[in-house]
Amino acid sequence: HVQLVESGGGSVQVGGSLLLSCVASGDTISRYCMGWFRQVPDKAREGVAGIESDGSTSYADSVKGRFTISRDNARNTVYLQMNSLKSEDTALYYCVCRADDAYKYWGQGTQVTVS
């Protein structure tokens, strides 16, 4: 069982940057695909970025070129560097761990507000 704790959210002006962190415990994440989702009220959760165990990455079109996902397996931590933030990036951001062919483990979320 993997526990995920996000941090780094907050309020920032349009064009600003934030670095989200996700610390995992209960298992080492090196063999898992990790990712970030986000959600705004009354909308479905949206996949933002993912990183495989081999380090390959994928991004939603809406964040390509602005967001960067990375992982530090030694620290059991995943990061999301968010640059050139837009008001439409405002959301609750979740760290996720993919196991057993599903996004099985979720953090509690960290709020990002861009205005």
Secondary structure, DSSP 4 states (H G I P E B T S, - for coil): --EEEEE--EEE-TT--EEEEEEEESS--TTSEEEEEEE-TTS--EEEEEE-TTS-EEE-TTTTTTEEEEEEGGGTEEEEEE-S--GGG-EEEEEEEEETTEEEEE---EEEEE-
